[in-house]
Amino acid sequence: MVKWLIVPPTSSRRGLTVGLLTCVTAVAFEGMAVVTAMPAAAADLGDLHLYAWAFTAVMIAQLVSIVVAGRLADAVGPVKPLLAGLVVFAVGVVVAALAPTMLVLVVGRFIQGLGGGAIALTLMVVTAVAYDPAERARVMTWYSACWMLPSFIGPAIAAWLSENLSWHWVFWAVLPFVAAGAALMAPGLAHLSSRPTPTPDAAGSAAPVPTHAAVLVAGGIALLQVAGQRLEPLSLVWLAGGVVVLAVWFGRLMPQGFALAASGLSAVALVRLLVSGAFFGAQSFLPLQLSSSGVPLQVAGLAITVGSVGWMIGSWLQARPWLRLSRDQIIIAGAACVALGIGVLALGAWGGSDATATAVLVAAVTGMTLAGVGMGLQSSSTALATMQLSPESQIGRNTSSLQVGETTGNALFAGAAGTLFAALNPTSPDAVTFGSLLTLLAVGAGVGALVALRIGRVQNMSLRP
């Protein structure tokens, strides 16, 4: 097998690192800022029935582009699909910024998802081939910091732009960072593109992820989204169709030999799906739960912020050479921490009207801090474990599977929580509604912690010898 070259410690390597971090920040800012700007866009454009699709369109597009980018990364290396992803993402930003209607905005968001999925996948592959194993843990910490930074500044900047200029400028503001990141990465990417593409040997060969399977699974998730938003008899048809599609085709997107009861890479991917899906489902409904308990919306955002702080702390911890845990043990600890944190959120929600707004907020801050630390531990560590457990020629494929699993988990858990909310909210007290859905999510994360026990021993390459 041809070994992938490592970028030497020169200015091109420093530029590659800074450029990668700049691109991560740009994509993360766009995602976080749009959440704040979307109400202004909806008020301007109308068609509120398309509001939710402005978010789910990104997720569905990412699922397909992650698979395509993974195949390309294994076939021709990560550089070309990374550059293509940056271009497609920028095109989507322009379409959204110029959108005259909500439908065009949804199309722009879909295009952004296509580019963003390719960027997210190829950044991980570049990390795997440009940095040695000990460095990867530190780079993952920096990535987490770049993902979390927009949680602090993104909403405030987006609100200011929307109120003083226009929501369109929230999209325009992303483009300079994309261009700067690409320029900074150029010398390092040129060095990477000059190395031979690894040729799989008999032990490392694997069938590529079928693109049609990704398209079908994305369609299945869309059917589940429709079923969850429209509680009517016909929704059972959409629900059945989505479940059948996922049951038949989802396994084709996972690492070779994937099985729900398997160890190794199968367990790593399943942990990522369950734990990440539970966390983002809880995060999506937490502001609504807090506001229904009398917590001002501006203050409710504090819980999201501390979750981001916890995530950064967890990501920092997993890279410490003095943390004497194997990589699989870090994943177990992270998954358990997320389950515990969401459990605290559920307890706060069940308190409902019997608790003061301050008590509910304290439970939310405590729960999100614990869950955030857990996400920082497991998210970075599942990515690193996937790199270590994958043959060199399959890094792109298996990283694709990991991110596809996360995207699928986010959609499934958010859809399940949304369906439960839609079913209970009209007639049940808020304590029952939010307590039930957060309990469901806590159980999902808990199952993820149990699955993590099956991963098997994975060495922590950041440990001091």
DRENKE-754482 format. One record per residue (C-alpha): x, y, z; residue number from 1; residue in three letters. Coordinates in nm, 3 decimals. Example, Ala and Ser with C-alpha at 12.3 -4.5 7.8 and 13.67 -1.06 7.14 Angstrom:
u:1.230	v:-0.450	w:0.780	n:1	res:ala
u:1.367	v:-0.106	w:0.714	n:2	res:ser
! end
This chain:
u:0.000	v:0.000	w:0.000	n:1	res:met
u:0.130	v:0.349	w:-0.084	n:2	res:val
u:0.168	v:0.560	w:0.229	n:3	res:lys
u:0.006	v:0.902	w:0.237	n:4	res:trp
u:0.262	v:1.176	w:0.282	n:5	res:leu
u:0.249	v:1.411	w:0.580	n:6	res:ile
u:0.279	v:1.782	w:0.513	n:7	res:val
u:0.620	v:1.898	w:0.647	n:8	res:pro
u:0.640	v:2.160	w:0.925	n:9	res:pro
u:0.680	v:2.457	w:0.693	n:10	res:thr
u:0.483	v:2.774	w:0.626	n:11	res:ser
u:0.258	v:2.572	w:0.392	n:12	res:ser
u:0.164	v:2.350	w:0.684	n:13	res:arg
u:0.089	v:2.645	w:0.907	n:14	res:arg
u:-0.120	v:2.797	w:0.632	n:15	res:gly
u:-0.303	v:2.468	w:0.585	n:16	res:leu
u:-0.389	v:2.454	w:0.955	n:17	res:thr
u:-0.509	v:2.815	w:0.972	n:18	res:val
u:-0.702	v:2.774	w:0.647	n:19	res:gly
u:-0.875	v:2.459	w:0.769	n:20	res:leu
u:-0.975	v:2.633	w:1.091	n:21	res:leu
u:-1.101	v:2.938	w:0.899	n:22	res:thr
u:-1.322	v:2.722	w:0.677	n:23	res:cys
u:-1.462	v:2.535	w:0.977	n:24	res:val
u:-1.544	v:2.867	w:1.143	n:25	res:thr
u:-1.713	v:2.998	w:0.828	n:26	res:ala
u:-1.936	v:2.692	w:0.788	n:27	res:val
u:-2.018	v:2.687	w:1.160	n:28	res:ala
u:-2.098	v:3.060	w:1.164	n:29	res:phe
u:-2.332	v:3.022	w:0.869	n:30	res:glu
u:-2.520	v:2.743	w:1.043	n:31	res:gly
u:-2.548	v:2.922	w:1.377	n:32	res:met
u:-2.620	v:3.269	w:1.240	n:33	res:ala
u:-2.896	v:3.151	w:1.008	n:34	res:val
u:-3.091	v:3.024	w:1.309	n:35	res:val
u:-3.104	v:3.383	w:1.432	n:36	res:thr
u:-3.167	v:3.540	w:1.092	n:37	res:ala
u:-3.439	v:3.301	w:0.971	n:38	res:met
u:-3.729	v:3.473	w:1.153	n:39	res:pro
u:-3.640	v:3.798	w:0.978	n:40	res:ala
u:-3.613	v:3.615	w:0.646	n:41	res:ala
u:-3.951	v:3.449	w:0.699	n:42	res:ala
u:-4.114	v:3.781	w:0.788	n:43	res:ala
u:-3.975	v:3.929	w:0.468	n:44	res:asp
u:-4.038	v:3.637	w:0.231	n:45	res:leu
u:-4.350	v:3.472	w:0.375	n:46	res:gly
u:-4.440	v:3.106	w:0.299	n:47	res:asp
u:-4.403	v:3.002	w:0.663	n:48	res:leu
u:-4.496	v:2.643	w:0.575	n:49	res:his
u:-4.148	v:2.615	w:0.421	n:50	res:leu
u:-3.973	v:2.748	w:0.733	n:51	res:tyr
u:-3.867	v:2.409	w:0.875	n:52	res:ala
u:-3.741	v:2.293	w:0.537	n:53	res:trp
u:-3.484	v:2.571	w:0.538	n:54	res:ala
u:-3.308	v:2.364	w:0.804	n:55	res:phe
u:-3.390	v:2.008	w:0.704	n:56	res:thr
u:-3.291	v:2.074	w:0.342	n:57	res:ala
u:-2.935	v:2.129	w:0.462	n:58	res:val
u:-2.934	v:1.803	w:0.658	n:59	res:met
u:-3.075	v:1.597	w:0.371	n:60	res:ile
u:-2.828	v:1.744	w:0.122	n:61	res:ala
u:-2.536	v:1.684	w:0.358	n:62	res:gln
u:-2.619	v:1.316	w:0.385	n:63	res:leu
u:-2.580	v:1.271	w:0.010	n:64	res:val
u:-2.273	v:1.492	w:-0.032	n:65	res:ser
u:-2.089	v:1.327	w:0.257	n:66	res:ile
u:-2.117	v:0.994	w:0.078	n:67	res:val
u:-2.012	v:1.134	w:-0.259	n:68	res:val
u:-1.718	v:1.320	w:-0.104	n:69	res:ala
u:-1.609	v:1.008	w:0.083	n:70	res:gly
u:-1.600	v:0.808	w:-0.239	n:71	res:arg
u:-1.406	v:1.080	w:-0.415	n:72	res:leu
u:-1.160	v:1.116	w:-0.125	n:73	res:ala
u:-1.076	v:0.746	w:-0.143	n:74	res:asp
u:-1.053	v:0.752	w:-0.523	n:75	res:ala
u:-0.860	v:1.074	w:-0.594	n:76	res:val
u:-0.762	v:1.206	w:-0.251	n:77	res:gly
u:-0.934	v:1.475	w:-0.042	n:78	res:pro
u:-0.809	v:1.790	w:-0.215	n:79	res:val
u:-1.036	v:1.801	w:-0.520	n:80	res:lys
u:-1.360	v:1.721	w:-0.333	n:81	res:pro
u:-1.265	v:1.975	w:-0.065	n:82	res:leu
u:-1.220	v:2.251	w:-0.322	n:83	res:leu
u:-1.541	v:2.148	w:-0.499	n:84	res:ala
u:-1.724	v:2.158	w:-0.167	n:85	res:gly
u:-1.601	v:2.511	w:-0.098	n:86	res:leu
u:-1.722	v:2.629	w:-0.440	n:87	res:val
u:-2.063	v:2.463	w:-0.407	n:88	res:val
u:-2.106	v:2.599	w:-0.054	n:89	res:phe
u:-2.023	v:2.951	w:-0.175	n:90	res:ala
u:-2.275	v:2.918	w:-0.460	n:91	res:val
u:-2.542	v:2.816	w:-0.209	n:92	res:gly
u:-2.459	v:3.116	w:0.009	n:93	res:val
u:-2.501	v:3.349	w:-0.290	n:94	res:val
u:-2.833	v:3.190	w:-0.389	n:95	res:val
u:-2.964	v:3.228	w:-0.035	n:96	res:ala
u:-2.837	v:3.585	w:-0.006	n:97	res:ala
u:-3.017	v:3.683	w:-0.328	n:98	res:leu
u:-3.334	v:3.481	w:-0.255	n:99	res:ala
u:-3.654	v:3.670	w:-0.351	n:100	res:pro
u:-3.882	v:3.395	w:-0.212	n:101	res:thr
u:-3.871	v:3.138	w:0.065	n:102	res:met
u:-3.860	v:2.857	w:-0.191	n:103	res:leu
u:-3.541	v:3.000	w:-0.343	n:104	res:val
u:-3.397	v:3.037	w:0.005	n:105	res:leu
u:-3.467	v:2.668	w:0.071	n:106	res:val
u:-3.294	v:2.582	w:-0.259	n:107	res:val
u:-2.995	v:2.792	w:-0.154	n:108	res:gly
u:-2.983	v:2.614	w:0.181	n:109	res:arg
u:-2.994	v:2.278	w:0.001	n:110	res:phe
u:-2.697	v:2.379	w:-0.213	n:111	res:ile
u:-2.514	v:2.493	w:0.100	n:112	res:gln
u:-2.577	v:2.150	w:0.250	n:113	res:gly
u:-2.424	v:1.983	w:-0.055	n:114	res:leu
u:-2.110	v:2.192	w:-0.020	n:115	res:gly
u:-2.100	v:2.185	w:0.358	n:116	res:gly
u:-2.124	v:1.805	w:0.373	n:117	res:gly
u:-1.831	v:1.770	w:0.133	n:118	res:ala
u:-1.628	v:2.020	w:0.335	n:119	res:ile
u:-1.697	v:1.846	w:0.666	n:120	res:ala
u:-1.598	v:1.506	w:0.529	n:121	res:leu
u:-1.284	v:1.610	w:0.343	n:122	res:thr
u:-1.158	v:1.821	w:0.633	n:123	res:leu
u:-1.148	v:1.502	w:0.841	n:124	res:met
u:-0.964	v:1.314	w:0.566	n:125	res:val
u:-0.712	v:1.598	w:0.526	n:126	res:val
u:-0.660	v:1.584	w:0.901	n:127	res:thr
u:-0.594	v:1.210	w:0.880	n:128	res:ala
u:-0.334	v:1.240	w:0.604	n:129	res:val
u:-0.165	v:1.570	w:0.693	n:130	res:ala
u:-0.106	v:1.518	w:1.066	n:131	res:tyr
u:0.044	v:1.234	w:1.263	n:132	res:asp
u:-0.175	v:1.044	w:1.514	n:133	res:pro
u:-0.058	v:1.245	w:1.817	n:134	res:ala
u:-0.130	v:1.575	w:1.639	n:135	res:glu
u:-0.478	v:1.476	w:1.526	n:136	res:arg
u:-0.622	v:1.497	w:1.877	n:137	res:ala
u:-0.498	v:1.857	w:1.909	n:138	res:arg
u:-0.634	v:1.949	w:1.566	n:139	res:val
u:-0.971	v:1.802	w:1.664	n:140	res:met
u:-0.968	v:2.027	w:1.971	n:141	res:thr
u:-0.909	v:2.330	w:1.748	n:142	res:trp
u:-1.190	v:2.221	w:1.520	n:143	res:tyr
u:-1.423	v:2.198	w:1.818	n:144	res:ser
u:-1.321	v:2.547	w:1.926	n:145	res:ala
u:-1.397	v:2.678	w:1.577	n:146	res:cys
u:-1.735	v:2.508	w:1.578	n:147	res:trp
u:-1.817	v:2.650	w:1.918	n:148	res:met
u:-1.696	v:3.009	w:1.861	n:149	res:leu
u:-2.001	v:3.098	w:1.648	n:150	res:pro
u:-2.222	v:2.989	w:1.939	n:151	res:ser
u:-2.093	v:3.293	w:2.128	n:152	res:phe
u:-2.073	v:3.556	w:1.855	n:153	res:ile
u:-2.290	v:3.422	w:1.570	n:154	res:gly
u:-2.636	v:3.505	w:1.707	n:155	res:pro
u:-2.535	v:3.856	w:1.816	n:156	res:ala
u:-2.373	v:3.937	w:1.481	n:157	res:ile
u:-2.665	v:3.791	w:1.287	n:158	res:ala
u:-2.917	v:3.988	w:1.494	n:159	res:ala
u:-2.724	v:4.312	w:1.441	n:160	res:trp
u:-2.695	v:4.256	w:1.065	n:161	res:leu
u:-3.063	v:4.165	w:1.033	n:162	res:ser
u:-3.182	v:4.467	w:1.232	n:163	res:glu
u:-2.944	v:4.730	w:1.094	n:164	res:asn
u:-2.884	v:4.612	w:0.738	n:165	res:leu
u:-3.078	v:4.305	w:0.618	n:166	res:ser
u:-3.093	v:3.932	w:0.681	n:167	res:trp
u:-2.931	v:3.896	w:0.336	n:168	res:his
u:-2.605	v:4.024	w:0.485	n:169	res:trp
u:-2.588	v:3.731	w:0.726	n:170	res:val
u:-2.516	v:3.516	w:0.420	n:171	res:phe
u:-2.291	v:3.767	w:0.244	n:172	res:trp
u:-2.072	v:3.793	w:0.555	n:173	res:ala
u:-1.968	v:3.428	w:0.519	n:174	res:val
u:-1.807	v:3.455	w:0.175	n:175	res:leu
u:-1.487	v:3.648	w:0.273	n:176	res:pro
u:-1.400	v:3.380	w:0.529	n:177	res:phe
u:-1.449	v:3.101	w:0.275	n:178	res:val
u:-1.220	v:3.281	w:0.030	n:179	res:ala
u:-0.958	v:3.349	w:0.299	n:180	res:ala
u:-0.959	v:2.988	w:0.416	n:181	res:gly
u:-0.914	v:2.859	w:0.060	n:182	res:ala
u:-0.625	v:3.099	w:-0.003	n:183	res:ala
u:-0.447	v:3.004	w:0.318	n:184	res:leu
u:-0.485	v:2.631	w:0.249	n:185	res:met
u:-0.366	v:2.650	w:-0.112	n:186	res:ala
u:0.009	v:2.573	w:-0.059	n:187	res:pro
u:-0.057	v:2.288	w:0.183	n:188	res:gly
u:-0.328	v:2.139	w:-0.038	n:189	res:leu
u:-0.093	v:2.159	w:-0.337	n:190	res:ala
u:0.158	v:1.951	w:-0.141	n:191	res:his
u:-0.107	v:1.694	w:-0.050	n:192	res:leu
u:-0.234	v:1.670	w:-0.406	n:193	res:ser
u:0.117	v:1.583	w:-0.526	n:194	res:ser
u:0.131	v:1.258	w:-0.329	n:195	res:arg
u:0.017	v:0.926	w:-0.481	n:196	res:pro
u:-0.336	v:0.811	w:-0.412	n:197	res:thr
u:-0.322	v:0.503	w:-0.190	n:198	res:pro
u:-0.399	v:0.177	w:-0.365	n:199	res:thr
u:-0.611	v:-0.063	w:-0.158	n:200	res:pro
u:-0.466	v:-0.407	w:-0.100	n:201	res:asp
u:-0.659	v:-0.727	w:-0.055	n:202	res:ala
u:-0.692	v:-0.671	w:0.318	n:203	res:ala
u:-0.795	v:-0.312	w:0.288	n:204	res:gly
u:-1.027	v:-0.319	w:-0.011	n:205	res:ser
u:-1.394	v:-0.246	w:0.036	n:206	res:ala
u:-1.686	v:-0.165	w:-0.188	n:207	res:ala
u:-1.750	v:0.209	w:-0.197	n:208	res:pro
u:-2.063	v:0.350	w:-0.037	n:209	res:val
u:-2.338	v:0.340	w:-0.303	n:210	res:pro
u:-2.455	v:0.689	w:-0.390	n:211	res:thr
u:-2.807	v:0.569	w:-0.467	n:212	res:his
u:-2.832	v:0.435	w:-0.112	n:213	res:ala
u:-2.751	v:0.782	w:0.022	n:214	res:ala
u:-3.018	v:0.935	w:-0.200	n:215	res:val
u:-3.275	v:0.680	w:-0.085	n:216	res:leu
u:-3.190	v:0.727	w:0.283	n:217	res:val
u:-3.212	v:1.106	w:0.241	n:218	res:ala
u:-3.554	v:1.055	w:0.085	n:219	res:gly
u:-3.655	v:0.829	w:0.373	n:220	res:gly
u:-3.556	v:1.096	w:0.624	n:221	res:ile
u:-3.760	v:1.349	w:0.425	n:222	res:ala
u:-4.063	v:1.117	w:0.445	n:223	res:leu
u:-4.022	v:1.091	w:0.820	n:224	res:leu
u:-4.002	v:1.472	w:0.836	n:225	res:gln
u:-4.331	v:1.500	w:0.646	n:226	res:val
u:-4.493	v:1.239	w:0.869	n:227	res:ala
u:-4.381	v:1.415	w:1.185	n:228	res:gly
u:-4.504	v:1.757	w:1.074	n:229	res:gln
u:-4.847	v:1.644	w:0.954	n:230	res:arg
u:-5.032	v:1.429	w:1.207	n:231	res:leu
u:-5.301	v:1.283	w:0.982	n:232	res:glu
u:-5.391	v:0.935	w:0.853	n:233	res:pro
u:-5.181	v:0.982	w:0.539	n:234	res:leu
u:-4.879	v:1.042	w:0.765	n:235	res:ser
u:-4.878	v:0.670	w:0.843	n:236	res:leu
u:-4.797	v:0.607	w:0.477	n:237	res:val
u:-4.505	v:0.850	w:0.486	n:238	res:trp
u:-4.388	v:0.700	w:0.815	n:239	res:leu
u:-4.400	v:0.345	w:0.684	n:240	res:ala
u:-4.219	v:0.444	w:0.365	n:241	res:gly
u:-3.944	v:0.621	w:0.556	n:242	res:gly
u:-3.894	v:0.333	w:0.798	n:243	res:val
u:-3.876	v:0.075	w:0.518	n:244	res:val
u:-3.623	v:0.279	w:0.320	n:245	res:val
u:-3.399	v:0.328	w:0.624	n:246	res:leu
u:-3.424	v:-0.039	w:0.723	n:247	res:ala
u:-3.323	v:-0.157	w:0.376	n:248	res:val
u:-3.059	v:0.098	w:0.278	n:249	res:trp
u:-2.908	v:0.260	w:0.586	n:250	res:phe
u:-2.667	v:-0.028	w:0.654	n:251	res:gly
u:-2.517	v:0.021	w:0.307	n:252	res:arg
u:-2.392	v:0.364	w:0.417	n:253	res:leu
u:-2.212	v:0.232	w:0.723	n:254	res:met
u:-1.865	v:0.072	w:0.747	n:255	res:pro
u:-1.825	v:-0.261	w:0.573	n:256	res:gln
u:-1.968	v:-0.541	w:0.784	n:257	res:gly
u:-2.191	v:-0.305	w:0.982	n:258	res:phe
u:-2.435	v:-0.472	w:1.219	n:259	res:ala
u:-2.630	v:-0.334	w:1.512	n:260	res:leu
u:-2.473	v:-0.587	w:1.749	n:261	res:ala
u:-2.119	v:-0.571	w:1.608	n:262	res:ala
u:-1.810	v:-0.424	w:1.775	n:263	res:ser
u:-1.533	v:-0.204	w:1.635	n:264	res:gly
u:-1.625	v:0.046	w:1.365	n:265	res:leu
u:-1.991	v:-0.058	w:1.364	n:266	res:ser
u:-2.022	v:0.027	w:1.733	n:267	res:ala
u:-1.833	v:0.357	w:1.689	n:268	res:val
u:-2.070	v:0.469	w:1.412	n:269	res:ala
u:-2.378	v:0.363	w:1.609	n:270	res:leu
u:-2.260	v:0.549	w:1.921	n:271	res:val
u:-2.211	v:0.865	w:1.715	n:272	res:arg
u:-2.563	v:0.831	w:1.571	n:273	res:leu
u:-2.736	v:0.776	w:1.905	n:274	res:leu
u:-2.546	v:1.021	w:2.125	n:275	res:val
u:-2.519	v:1.308	w:1.878	n:276	res:ser
u:-2.881	v:1.268	w:1.773	n:277	res:gly
u:-2.999	v:1.277	w:2.134	n:278	res:ala
u:-2.789	v:1.584	w:2.213	n:279	res:phe
u:-2.900	v:1.791	w:1.915	n:280	res:phe
u:-3.261	v:1.688	w:1.967	n:281	res:gly
u:-3.244	v:1.815	w:2.325	n:282	res:ala
u:-3.067	v:2.133	w:2.218	n:283	res:gln
u:-3.337	v:2.206	w:1.958	n:284	res:ser
u:-3.624	v:2.194	w:2.210	n:285	res:phe
u:-3.448	v:2.340	w:2.515	n:286	res:leu
u:-3.509	v:2.711	w:2.435	n:287	res:pro
u:-3.879	v:2.642	w:2.380	n:288	res:leu
u:-3.902	v:2.446	w:2.704	n:289	res:gln
u:-3.730	v:2.721	w:2.902	n:290	res:leu
u:-3.943	v:2.998	w:2.757	n:291	res:ser
u:-4.259	v:2.801	w:2.840	n:292	res:ser
u:-4.134	v:2.787	w:3.202	n:293	res:ser
u:-4.107	v:3.166	w:3.223	n:294	res:gly
u:-3.739	v:3.201	w:3.140	n:295	res:val
u:-3.677	v:3.499	w:2.905	n:296	res:pro
u:-3.561	v:3.386	w:2.561	n:297	res:leu
u:-3.242	v:3.592	w:2.585	n:298	res:gln
u:-3.156	v:3.416	w:2.911	n:299	res:val
u:-3.256	v:3.078	w:2.772	n:300	res:ala
u:-2.976	v:3.116	w:2.520	n:301	res:gly
u:-2.735	v:3.095	w:2.813	n:302	res:leu
u:-2.799	v:2.722	w:2.839	n:303	res:ala
u:-2.696	v:2.674	w:2.475	n:304	res:ile
u:-2.383	v:2.881	w:2.535	n:305	res:thr
u:-2.274	v:2.680	w:2.839	n:306	res:val
u:-2.331	v:2.364	w:2.639	n:307	res:gly
u:-2.083	v:2.501	w:2.387	n:308	res:ser
u:-1.837	v:2.578	w:2.667	n:309	res:val
u:-1.878	v:2.224	w:2.798	n:310	res:gly
u:-1.814	v:2.088	w:2.448	n:311	res:trp
u:-1.489	v:2.281	w:2.424	n:312	res:met
u:-1.381	v:2.155	w:2.767	n:313	res:ile
u:-1.456	v:1.795	w:2.671	n:314	res:gly
u:-1.270	v:1.828	w:2.343	n:315	res:ser
u:-0.973	v:1.979	w:2.527	n:316	res:trp
u:-0.974	v:1.699	w:2.783	n:317	res:leu
u:-0.971	v:1.418	w:2.527	n:318	res:gln
u:-0.645	v:1.550	w:2.382	n:319	res:ala
u:-0.458	v:1.577	w:2.715	n:320	res:arg
u:-0.160	v:1.338	w:2.728	n:321	res:pro
u:-0.213	v:1.298	w:3.104	n:322	res:trp
u:-0.565	v:1.158	w:3.056	n:323	res:leu
u:-0.482	v:0.791	w:3.115	n:324	res:arg
u:-0.781	v:0.647	w:2.930	n:325	res:leu
u:-0.794	v:0.450	w:2.608	n:326	res:ser
u:-0.986	v:0.607	w:2.322	n:327	res:arg
u:-1.281	v:0.369	w:2.365	n:328	res:asp
u:-1.298	v:0.452	w:2.737	n:329	res:gln
u:-1.316	v:0.822	w:2.651	n:330	res:ile
u:-1.607	v:0.748	w:2.415	n:331	res:ile
u:-1.787	v:0.553	w:2.689	n:332	res:ile
u:-1.736	v:0.836	w:2.938	n:333	res:ala
u:-1.857	v:1.094	w:2.685	n:334	res:gly
u:-2.172	v:0.901	w:2.595	n:335	res:ala
u:-2.256	v:0.845	w:2.962	n:336	res:ala
u:-2.203	v:1.214	w:3.034	n:337	res:cys
u:-2.443	v:1.314	w:2.755	n:338	res:val
u:-2.706	v:1.071	w:2.887	n:339	res:ala
u:-2.664	v:1.209	w:3.239	n:340	res:leu
u:-2.683	v:1.569	w:3.118	n:341	res:gly
u:-3.003	v:1.515	w:2.917	n:342	res:ile
u:-3.143	v:1.327	w:3.216	n:343	res:gly
u:-3.090	v:1.639	w:3.428	n:344	res:val
u:-3.271	v:1.841	w:3.158	n:345	res:leu
u:-3.559	v:1.594	w:3.173	n:346	res:ala
u:-3.581	v:1.623	w:3.552	n:347	res:leu
u:-3.595	v:2.001	w:3.522	n:348	res:gly
u:-3.870	v:1.974	w:3.262	n:349	res:ala
u:-4.077	v:1.732	w:3.471	n:350	res:trp
u:-4.067	v:1.989	w:3.754	n:351	res:gly
u:-4.275	v:2.214	w:3.532	n:352	res:gly
u:-4.500	v:2.465	w:3.707	n:353	res:ser
u:-4.394	v:2.336	w:4.049	n:354	res:asp
u:-4.046	v:2.481	w:4.001	n:355	res:ala
u:-3.941	v:2.843	w:3.972	n:356	res:thr
u:-3.797	v:2.977	w:3.650	n:357	res:ala
u:-3.460	v:3.004	w:3.828	n:358	res:thr
u:-3.468	v:2.636	w:3.929	n:359	res:ala
u:-3.557	v:2.532	w:3.576	n:360	res:val
u:-3.273	v:2.743	w:3.437	n:361	res:leu
u:-3.024	v:2.598	w:3.687	n:362	res:val
u:-3.124	v:2.245	w:3.580	n:363	res:ala
u:-3.087	v:2.344	w:3.216	n:364	res:ala
u:-2.743	v:2.500	w:3.264	n:365	res:val
u:-2.622	v:2.203	w:3.468	n:366	res:thr
u:-2.760	v:1.949	w:3.221	n:367	res:gly
u:-2.625	v:2.125	w:2.912	n:368	res:met
u:-2.281	v:2.165	w:3.070	n:369	res:thr
u:-2.262	v:1.791	w:3.142	n:370	res:leu
u:-2.399	v:1.700	w:2.800	n:371	res:ala
u:-2.162	v:1.946	w:2.630	n:372	res:gly
u:-1.858	v:1.796	w:2.803	n:373	res:val
u:-1.977	v:1.453	w:2.694	n:374	res:gly
u:-2.015	v:1.566	w:2.333	n:375	res:met
u:-1.665	v:1.711	w:2.332	n:376	res:gly
u:-1.529	v:1.379	w:2.456	n:377	res:leu
u:-1.722	v:1.146	w:2.226	n:378	res:gln
u:-1.740	v:1.355	w:1.908	n:379	res:ser
u:-1.364	v:1.404	w:1.878	n:380	res:ser
u:-1.290	v:1.053	w:2.001	n:381	res:ser
u:-1.527	v:0.873	w:1.763	n:382	res:thr
u:-1.362	v:1.058	w:1.474	n:383	res:ala
u:-1.015	v:0.962	w:1.597	n:384	res:leu
u:-1.117	v:0.602	w:1.663	n:385	res:ala
u:-1.255	v:0.578	w:1.310	n:386	res:thr
u:-0.923	v:0.697	w:1.168	n:387	res:met
u:-0.728	v:0.447	w:1.378	n:388	res:gln
u:-0.954	v:0.150	w:1.304	n:389	res:leu
u:-0.975	v:0.217	w:0.929	n:390	res:ser
u:-0.734	v:0.082	w:0.667	n:391	res:pro
u:-0.560	v:0.374	w:0.503	n:392	res:glu
u:-0.749	v:0.326	w:0.177	n:393	res:ser
u:-1.087	v:0.339	w:0.359	n:394	res:gln
u:-1.044	v:0.651	w:0.575	n:395	res:ile
u:-1.267	v:0.855	w:0.344	n:396	res:gly
u:-1.534	v:0.587	w:0.329	n:397	res:arg
u:-1.550	v:0.526	w:0.702	n:398	res:asn
u:-1.533	v:0.893	w:0.794	n:399	res:thr
u:-1.822	v:0.939	w:0.553	n:400	res:ser
u:-2.012	v:0.663	w:0.735	n:401	res:ser
u:-1.949	v:0.828	w:1.071	n:402	res:leu
u:-2.084	v:1.163	w:0.956	n:403	res:gln
u:-2.376	v:1.004	w:0.770	n:404	res:val
u:-2.467	v:0.828	w:1.092	n:405	res:gly
u:-2.456	v:1.153	w:1.286	n:406	res:glu
u:-2.668	v:1.335	w:1.028	n:407	res:thr
u:-2.919	v:1.050	w:1.028	n:408	res:thr
u:-2.929	v:1.045	w:1.408	n:409	res:gly
u:-2.988	v:1.420	w:1.424	n:410	res:asn
u:-3.279	v:1.391	w:1.181	n:411	res:ala
u:-3.433	v:1.084	w:1.345	n:412	res:leu
u:-3.415	v:1.209	w:1.703	n:413	res:phe
u:-3.531	v:1.558	w:1.614	n:414	res:ala
u:-3.816	v:1.405	w:1.416	n:415	res:gly
u:-3.913	v:1.171	w:1.699	n:416	res:ala
u:-3.904	v:1.454	w:1.954	n:417	res:ala
u:-4.100	v:1.679	w:1.718	n:418	res:gly
u:-4.364	v:1.414	w:1.661	n:419	res:thr
u:-4.400	v:1.357	w:2.036	n:420	res:leu
u:-4.425	v:1.732	w:2.089	n:421	res:phe
u:-4.693	v:1.767	w:1.822	n:422	res:ala
u:-4.892	v:1.480	w:1.973	n:423	res:ala
u:-4.875	v:1.596	w:2.337	n:424	res:leu
u:-4.858	v:1.974	w:2.318	n:425	res:asn
u:-5.225	v:2.049	w:2.235	n:426	res:pro
u:-5.367	v:1.866	w:2.539	n:427	res:thr
u:-5.089	v:1.790	w:2.789	n:428	res:ser
u:-4.918	v:2.021	w:3.040	n:429	res:pro
u:-4.576	v:2.152	w:2.939	n:430	res:asp
u:-4.415	v:1.938	w:3.209	n:431	res:ala
u:-4.551	v:1.622	w:3.048	n:432	res:val
u:-4.473	v:1.734	w:2.692	n:433	res:thr
u:-4.112	v:1.842	w:2.746	n:434	res:phe
u:-4.044	v:1.588	w:3.020	n:435	res:gly
u:-4.151	v:1.305	w:2.791	n:436	res:ser
u:-3.948	v:1.409	w:2.491	n:437	res:leu
u:-3.634	v:1.486	w:2.694	n:438	res:leu
u:-3.668	v:1.151	w:2.872	n:439	res:thr
u:-3.687	v:0.982	w:2.533	n:440	res:leu
u:-3.369	v:1.159	w:2.426	n:441	res:leu
u:-3.191	v:1.072	w:2.753	n:442	res:ala
u:-3.277	v:0.705	w:2.698	n:443	res:val
u:-3.139	v:0.728	w:2.344	n:444	res:gly
u:-2.808	v:0.865	w:2.473	n:445	res:ala
u:-2.804	v:0.597	w:2.743	n:446	res:gly
u:-2.839	v:0.326	w:2.479	n:447	res:val
u:-2.545	v:0.491	w:2.302	n:448	res:gly
u:-2.337	v:0.455	w:2.620	n:449	res:ala
u:-2.421	v:0.084	w:2.636	n:450	res:leu
u:-2.327	v:0.040	w:2.271	n:451	res:val
u:-1.993	v:0.211	w:2.342	n:452	res:ala
u:-1.904	v:-0.076	w:2.576	n:453	res:leu
u:-1.888	v:-0.301	w:2.266	n:454	res:arg
u:-1.631	v:-0.095	w:2.073	n:455	res:ile
u:-1.327	v:-0.282	w:2.203	n:456	res:gly
u:-0.982	v:-0.153	w:2.286	n:457	res:arg
u:-0.871	v:0.152	w:2.086	n:458	res:val
u:-0.532	v:0.298	w:2.175	n:459	res:gln
u:-0.513	v:0.665	w:2.277	n:460	res:asn
u:-0.238	v:0.799	w:2.053	n:461	res:met
u:-0.214	v:1.126	w:2.247	n:462	res:ser
u:-0.084	v:0.949	w:2.560	n:463	res:leu
u:0.276	v:1.017	w:2.654	n:464	res:arg
u:0.493	v:0.705	w:2.609	n:465	res:pro
! end
